[in-house]
Amino acid sequence: MDTLQRLFEARFGRPAAFVAPLAADGSRRRMVRLTLDESTSAIGVLGPEPEENRAFLSFSRTFRSLGLPVPEVLGEDLAEGVYLVEDLGDTTL
């Protein structure tokens, strides 16, 4: 969790004021919402599978570069198995 906090602070210039766990998504990943204020938040992911992390980040960047509506990758530390992505809210499809 400390690495996610460091990534958040590096991206937004200040540490997150709140960290809240999010519901599981069917994988072994753990997700949290890191929030600075009403308009600044990100989703932090702790992914224990290095290959899954690399694939997710690669797909996300490729899809985004093609103009598809996927969260932007905001930061990563693959050695620690964590990354931050854009928070698109609570609605899931």
Buried (B, 14 or more C-beta within 10 A) or exposed (E): EEBBBBBBBEBBEEEBEEBEEBEEEEEEBBBBBBBBEEEBBBBBBBBEEEEBBEEBBEEBEEEBEEEEEBBEBBBBBEEBBBBBBBBEEEEEE
